[in-house]
Amino acid sequence: MKTAISLPDTLFEKAERLAANLGISRSQLYARAVESFIERHDVEAITTRLNEIYANEQSGVNPVLLSMQTDTLGDENRR
């Protein structure tokens, strides 16, 4: 799909240089940039990926650490 957008001159020039350095067309550069932006802002995909990562991780508190933290509270804070 073709589309027209407006960019500040400095941003356009930076994009032109980057596309040339990468050896890709301007259209490819903009398509990749938009795709990357969308992926970074896709909350559902981020949540799914985090769930995949942490599904295999233990989420409990280390018993030794818990004991040390509890000991620092003192008797007046234990209930």
Helices and strands as residue ranges (DSSP letters): H 9-22, H 26-40, H 43-54, H 63-73, G 75-77
